[in-house]
């Protein structure tokens, strides 16, 4: 089932406002647990973990974010650059 443009916009906002901060807390907690359990990772290894986790959070949500920055394709009339008051 395909989500409408409006639903995808709302869902993407919810993911960015609620889901991403929760994921960041989980990632920092996970790396803190690794550091406590095995000792501090080397700087480049820790950087690699954060970069990998930063990339992985978006993979399940690609279909939600695809095309969000573009105009609504479901509207019949195209919005022109004119903005009359």
VENPESUL-V403128 format. One record per residue. D_CENTER is the distance of its C-alpha to the mean C-alpha in Angstrom with 1 decimal. Layout:
d_center=D_CENTER
d_center=D_CENTER
//
This chain:
d_center=21.2
d_center=19.2
d_center=17.2
d_center=18.5
d_center=16.8
d_center=17.1
d_center=15.7
d_center=12.6
d_center=12.2
d_center=12.9
d_center=10.7
d_center=7.6
d_center=9.1
d_center=9.8
d_center=6.5
d_center=5.6
d_center=9.3
d_center=10.2
d_center=8.0
d_center=6.2
d_center=9.8
d_center=11.3
d_center=9.6
d_center=10.8
d_center=14.1
d_center=14.4
d_center=13.9
d_center=16.4
d_center=18.7
d_center=18.7
d_center=19.6
d_center=22.1
d_center=23.6
d_center=24.0
d_center=25.6
d_center=27.9
d_center=28.9
d_center=29.4
d_center=29.8
d_center=27.7
d_center=26.1
d_center=27.1
d_center=24.9
d_center=23.8
d_center=23.0
d_center=20.9
d_center=19.1
d_center=18.5
d_center=17.2
d_center=14.6
d_center=13.6
d_center=13.5
d_center=11.5
d_center=9.0
d_center=9.0
d_center=9.4
d_center=6.4
d_center=4.8
d_center=8.4
d_center=9.1
d_center=6.9
d_center=8.4
d_center=11.1
d_center=9.4
d_center=7.8
d_center=11.1
d_center=13.6
d_center=12.1
d_center=13.5
d_center=16.8
d_center=19.6
d_center=20.0
d_center=21.8
d_center=23.5
d_center=25.6
d_center=29.1
d_center=29.8
d_center=28.2
d_center=27.5
d_center=29.5
d_center=29.1
d_center=32.0
d_center=31.5
d_center=34.9
d_center=35.6
//
